[in-house]
């Protein structure tokens, strides 16, 4: 039966002009196999993956339908309705997964990345290269890069709309909606990237420009792509101009008059994306130097309050580049203003000091394998190994390195070794550190985590080891615990379950709160309940913790970030035994101040390429 289905899929794929690779399965109905593969893909897509999919599909699915799509299954339905997805029509979906770098999900369709790459190389790409380029820029941006670009985009986008922008892709959509960015006009990207020392990002945009056809001679785009040709800089084809006077021809200008026309010089140096804020700053600096008359300063202020000029507008005559010293001054002022904006929130509330590099010690205990110790009566029997926990470990190592911590991973510690680890932390010298962080990935019960010997250890006892009375060098410094472990065996079915067990849960919290200030214990779930983990993608809690820290870690305080983690984890659903279950993380804090981090190191987040199907399971 399997051979006949495979043979049929290969034959139909070949007729459709696709590689002879179908969905290998033992199922009787190939359509059922196809839909099951889509469901498996949906289960493993993150919220970030879905946002990227929606962005890439904007040329094929109406924006309103994409905004109302609750998940990837809704997107798949729209693609089916458009004739872009089917049992024997997988090219569009495989290209989507390839572009968002989910090679693991390609395997569910029996495709390999090199196959997709080969088909794209043969001219069978279906996605808009413009959106592919924007997605590539998005994946390479650091959070600081995005913050700076969002700040500069205020020259185009209203403040009210800018507040809803939370990613580079949403920023690109806003610029598209304002008609400042399109497939044939990416000048705004050059301007937004001008303040960054990121030649790799500029090369991505330039390579896109070099790859699209020019307007001359009625050139045609690729028939497989189906997108209109895009104009290129330097196109010699005459363009129609609106009625009006002919532009003034450029003339060689005397250097004495080089600083006379400030507005035009700012346009020439900075470009349209920065003309609002930067232009006024430049005018102010030059006016202070006695270079610009008051009348021209007022003219510049009026320009800054208006919409950016038409990119097709002729450049005023006689412009040369701004003096190098003035450009350097403006660049320094811009960087200072950006830093002041990032520091504004920090000045409104008391904050813990974060000045040292490294920031502090970060121990990551990753208990994956468990055994029963017959010699210890407290050793629990039949604790399963925790598949998928290495994904959490690698992600935590990545983010704490990025935050500037000195990371120490520990594998499969028994209860004695776990206690000894915190004893060593207590005796360590933390005077040149700002804080301490501990991540414990293990099985657990209420208020406890298990050593690899299946013996429980009280979380409160571990926290007691580093109290200020026992560890004076950590006195007054935040001590952060992130616990990925079950806190019971109950499973949350919804609001009613949480209400029913609320009183017991509140009493249980008393067992997990340290009796001293400056502690944060972030539990993956509330007392009495299980915590979920994918065997291939890692746990819900750690995945969202790392993702949110990576996106917001240098912009928001830690407690606000954990609230966002609660929201994101709360969106997930585990389907087991015909029921639907959820999870609610539980941060508990005795902090006296806010915690603001900054990114001290760069790194690349580990790629997850599982070898088996992902399933959710209780930790």
N, C-alpha and C positions, 0 to 999 in steps of 0.2 A: 504493500500500500504506500509506504514512504517513497519507494522508487518511482511509482507512477505519479505521485504528486509532484515530486521534484522534476520529473521529466516534463510534466505539463507546465509547470512554472517556467522552466527554461525555454520551452518552445514559445510560450506566450510572450515572455520578456524579449526574446529575440525578434519576434514580430513587431514589438513596440519600439525597437531600436535601442534597447537597453542591454546591459550586460546580462549574460545568462546566469543570473544569480537570483533565486527566489527565496521564499521563506521555508527553510528546511524544517519539517515537523512530522510527527506521527499522527496528527489529527486527520480525521476523515474529511472535514470541510476546510478547504484552503482559506476561505473567507474568514472562518472562525479563527484560524491560525493568524491571519493578518491582523484581525481586530485585537486578538490577545497580545500580539507584539506591540501594537499601539498603546494598549493599556499598560504593559510593562514599561514602555518608554515613559509614559505619563507619570508612573509611580516614582521614577528615578530622576526626573527633571527638577532642578531647583527653581526657586522664584527668579533668580538671576537668569537662568537658562530660558525660562518662559518669556521674560522681558526681551531677551535677545531674539527669540523666535518671532515674537509679535513685531518687533522692529523690522526684521528682514522681510516680513510678509506685508508690509504697509502698501506695497505697490500692487498687491493682488487681492487683499481683503479690505473692505471699507474701514476707516478709522473707528467709526462708532461700534462696529461689530468687534473689532479687536479690543476696544476699551471695555466692552461688556463681557468679553471672554473670561471666564473664571479660571481657566487652566488650559493646558495644552490640548486636552481632548476637544474643547470647543474650537480651538484653532484647527485641529485635524478635520473636524466636521466641515468647517468653512472651506478648507482646501479640497475636500472631497466634492463639495457642491460646485466648486470652480473647475473640477476636472483635473486638479493638480496632484491628486493622491488617490491611489487605489491599490488593489492587491498586486497588479502587474504594472503599476505606475509609481515607482519608488524614487525616481531620480530627484524630484523636488525635495522630498523629506530627507533623503540621504545627504543632499547638499546642505540643507539646513543644519543637520546634526554635525556635518563636517565643519561648517563655518563657525559653530559655537564650541568647537573642540570637544565634542562628546563622542570620541572614538569608541568608548565602551558601549554606547547605545546603538552604534552602527552594527555591532555584532548581533544584536537582537533581530536585525533584518538580514543577517547573513552577508553583510557587506564589510569591506575593509577600507580604511582611509585611502590606501593607494589606489583602489578601484575608483573611488569618487574623484580623486585628484586626476586620474587618467581621463575620466569622462569630461571633466572641466577643461583639461588641456586639449581635448578634441573639439572644443567649441560648443559643448552641450550644457554649459552653465545656464541656469534659469534665473538666478537671483540678480538683482540690480547691482552692478559693480560699485555704484555710489554707496549703497547701504553696506555692502561688504567692507568697503574702505572705512566708513564711519565706525562699524563694529570693531574693526582692527585697531583703530585709534582708541576706542573706548577700553579695549582690553589691555592696552599698554599704558594708559594714564594712571598716575599715582593719585591718591586722594588730594594731595596738595596741588597737583596740576589742575585737577578738576575745580577745586575751590578758587584758584586764580582765574580760570577760564569763566567760571560762573560770575565772579566779581566783574570781570571786564565785559561780559555779555549784557550787563545792565545798560550799556550804551544802546542796545537794541530792544531788549525785552523789559516790559514793565515790571516794577517791583512785585506787584501782586502775583503776576504769572511766574516770576522767577522763584517765588517761595515754594511753588509746587515742583520745581525742578530738583530732582534728587540724584540724577545720574547724567553722564555725558549724552547718553542716547535720548533722554527726555529733553536735554538742552538742544540737541540737534533737531528734534521734532519741533520745539518752540521756534527755533530759527527758521525752519522750513515754513511753518505756518505764517510767520511774519514776512516771508518771501525774501529773506536775507541769505538763505542757503538753498541750493538746488544742485542737481546733478551736473549742470553746466556752469555753475558759479560757486566755487568753493573759496573765494577770496577771503571771506570772513574767517575761515579756519586758519589761513595764513596769519591773519591779524591777531586772532586769539592765541596762537602759538608763538607770537613774536616775542613775548616776555619770558618764554621758557627756553632753557638750555637743553632742548630735547631734539637734536637733529634727526633722531630715529622717527619721531612723530611727523616732522616736516617731510621726511623722505616718503612716508606712507602717502601723504597727500600729493606730493609731487609725482610719485609713481602712478597714482591714479590719473592725474592730469595727463601724463605722458601716454597712458594706455587708451584714453578715449579718443574717438575720431574727431577731426577738426570739422568746421563748418564749410570749408571751402569745397567747391565743385559738387555740392549735393552728396557728400559722402554718406554712407549708410552704416548703421550699426550692425552688429552681428544678428542674423535672423533668428538665431536660437535664443538670444537674450531678449529681443523684442523691445529694447529701449532706444529712444531717439538719440541721434548723435549729439555730442556736447561740444561747445565752443572751446577753443584753446587760446591762450595768450599768444599774441604775435600773429593771429590770423589775418591774412592780407585781403580777405574778401571785403569789399566795400559794404558798409552797414548803413541802413536808412537812419537819418537823423530827424528829430522832431523839428517843426518849423521854428525859426529863430535866427539870430545873427550867427555868422560863421565864427568858429573859435579863433582866438588870437594865436598867431603862430609863435612858437617858442623863439626866444632870442637869448643870446649870451648876456648874462647879467653881470654887472659890476659887483665884485665882492662886497663893496661898501653897502650896497642895497640888499645884501643877501638875507638880512634879518628883518626887512621891512614888512613883508607880508606874513604875519605869524600864522594866520589861519591856514593859508595854503601850505606853508612850510610844515605845519603839524600834520596835514593830510598826507603830504609827500613822505614824511618820515614814519608816521605811525599807522596810517591807513584808517579806513572807516570804522573798524570795530572798536577803536580806542578814542574816538574823537570827543566823546562826552567828557569823561573825567580827566583824561590825560591832557586834553587841549587846554582846559581851564588851568590845570596845574602849570603847564608850560607858560601860559600867558602871565600867570602870577609871578613865576620865577623871573621871567624876562622883564616884567614891569618893575619888579624890585631892583633889577639891575639897570633900570633906566633905558631899556631898549625898546619898549613898546609904549606908545601914547595911550592915554586913558580912553580916547574914542575907539581905538582898535581893541582895547581890552573889553569894552562893552560889546563890540561886535562879536568877539570870540565867545563871550558869555551867552549871547543870543544863539549862536551856532550850537553851543553845547546843549541848550534846552530843546533844540529841534530834533526831528528825526534824522538819522544818518543820511548823507547825500546819496544821490543816485550813482551807483558805481560807474555808469556810462558817462557821467558828467566830465567835461574836459578839465584837465588840470590847468590852473591859472598860469599865465605866461611867466617866464623868467625865474623858475624856482630851482634852487640848488639844495643840497642836503643840509640839514641842520648842523651847526657846529658840533664837533665831537664832544666837547666838554659839556655843552648843554644837554645833549642826549644822555650822557652818563649821569648828569644830575637828575634828570627826569626818571631814569631807570631806578636810581637809588630811592627817590621819593616814592615811586610806585611800590617798590618792595616794602618800604616802611609802612605805607598806608595799608597794604595787604596784611602785614603782620599785626598792625593795630586793630584791624577788623577781626582777626582771629582771636586776639587777646581781649576783646571787649567783654565777652561773657565772663572771662576769668576774673575780671576786676570787680564784677558785681557781687560775687560770693567768695567767702574764704576758701582757699584751695591749698592742698598739700603741696609742698615744694617738690618739683621734679626737675632738678638741674644736673644730676649726675649721669655719666655714661661710663659703664653700664648702669641702667636704672635700678637694678637690684637682682637678687637671685630669683629664678623661677624653676621650681622642681616639678617635673611631670612624671607622675607614677602611672604606668600603663600595665595593669594586670590583665593579661589575656588568658593565660593558662592556669587552671586550678586543679588541686589534688586534695584528697581527704587524708588528714593526718590522724592515724589510729591512736597515736599517743596522747592526743589532746581531745578531751571530751567536748570542747567547744567547737571543734572542727565540723562544719556542716557537710553533709554528704550530697553528692551528685550536683555540684555546681558546674554548669556547662562552661566551656571555653567561650570567650567573648570575641566572636568573629567580627571584623570590621573596626575593632578598636585601634588598630595601627593607623587607620586613616585619620582618626581623631588625634592621635599622638603627633603625626606628621604635620597636621594643620596647626596644632597648638605650638609646636616648635617654630613653625613659620611665623605665626603672628607675634609670639613673644620675642623672637629675634628682631622682628621689624620694630617692635615697641622699645627695643634697646635693652632687653633683659639678658642676663647671663644664664642661659638655659641648661638645665641638667636633667636629661631624661633617665628614668629608672624603670626597669622591666621586671615584672612578676615578683614583687616583693612579698614575703610572708608578713604576718602581723608583727612579728618581732623586728624584722628589717624595716618595716614602715615606721614603727615607733622610734627605732634607732636613727632613722633618717631625720626625723624632726628634732631628735636630741642633738644631732650634728648641726642642724640649722640653728638651734638655740645657742650653741657654743661658737658659731661663726661670728666674724666681725662684720657688722652691717653699717659701720660708721660712714663709709663712703658710698652708701646706697640710699635710695629714696624710699624704697618699699620692698615688700616680699610677696611673692605669688606662688601658690601651690595648686596644681591641677591633679585630681585623683580620678582615674578611670578604672572602675571596678564594679563588681557586684555589690549590693548594699541592702540594708534593711533600715528601719526607722532610726535615724541618728547615728548610723554606723556604716562603715565600708569593710569589705572583706579583703584580707591578705590572700596571697595565692595559695596558702595552706587552708583556705576556707574558714579561717578564724576571724571573727569580727573585731573591729577596732573602733572605739568611740571617736567620732569626729571632734567632739568637744575636747576630748583628752589631747588630741593632736594640736588643737588650737591653744590649749593651755600651755603647751611646751614653749610657745613663743610669746607669751604675755610679757609685758614690759618688766615685771618683777623678776622673770627668769632670763629674759633676753634684753638687757638695758639698751643695746645698740639699735634695737627696733622700737624703742619707746617713742611715742608720738608719731610713728610712721604707719601708713596703712599696710595691713596684712590681709592679703586677698586669697580666698579659697574658691576654687571652681570644682564642684563635685558632680561628676557624671556617674550616677549610680542610682539604682532603685531605692526608694525609701519605704517600701512596703510591697504588697502584692495586689492591691486593688487597681482596677483600670477605670479611667474616667470616661463615662459614657456621655457626660454633658453636665449642664448646670445643676440638675437635680442631685446628682451624685455628690458634687462638691458641697452643696448645702447640707446634705444628710450627714456628711462626715466632718463638717466644719468645726464643731466643738472639739472633737478629738484631735483634729489637725492643729488647732491653735495651741492646745496643751502640748502637743508633740513639739511644737516650735520652741517651747521653753527649754527643751533638752538640747537644742542645736544652736542657741544664741550664746556666745561667750559673754562672761560677766566683766567685760572690759571694753573701753572705747577703741576705735581705729581698726575694727575688724569688718570684713565683708565676706560673707559665705553665700556663694551663689550656687544653689542646688538646682539640678536639672529637673526636679519635680517636687511637688509638695509632699509633706509627710504622709505616709500610708499608701502611696501610689507608685506605680512602676514608671520606668523611664525607657523610651524606645530607641532602638539602634538598628540601622540597616547593616546587613552583613557585608555590604560592598561599599556603601557611601558614608559609613560612620553614623554617629548618633545625631538625632535631631538637634539636641541642645548645643553640642560642640560645633556642629556645622553652622548653625545660625550665629553662635557666639563669635566664631572666627570671621564669618562673612560680614557681620555688622561692625566688628572692630576694624576689619580691613577697609570698610567703606567710610566709617565715621570716627575711627579711633583718635584722630587728631583734630576733630571739630567739636565733639560733644563730651560731656563728662561721663564717667563710667556708669553711674547709676541710670542716667538717661539711656545709655546704650543698652543696659540690661532690660529696661522697660521695652525697648524696641525688640530685643531678643524674645521677650515674653510674647509680644504680638506676633512675631514671625512663627515661633514654635506653635502657638495656638492655632495657626491656620492649617497645620498638618493633621492628617487623619490616618489612623492605623486601622486597616480592615482585617479582622481576625474572626474566624468562626461565625461569619454572618453578621457580626456586630461592627460598629464604628467607634473608635476610641481616640481620645485626645490626650494632650499632655500640657501641663502648666508649670513652667519653671518657677522657682521661689528664691529670689535674692533676699537675704537677711543682713542688715547692716547696723553697726554701731559707729559709723564714721562720723567725724566732727566737721569735716570739710569735703569739698568736692575734689574729685580726682580727674585731672586733665592730662592725657598723654600726648606725646608727639612721636612721629616716626623718625627714628634715629638711623635706621638701616633699610636698605632696599633688599628685596628678595622676590622670588617667583613662587607663587603658591603651588603646592604639589598637585599634579594631575592624578585623578582617580580613574584607573582603567581596570575595573573588576573582571575577574575571570568566570564568575558564576552569576546567576540571576540574583538581583537584590531583593531581599525581603525584610520587612520590619519585624523586630522581635523585642521582647522585653529584656532589659539588661540584666 
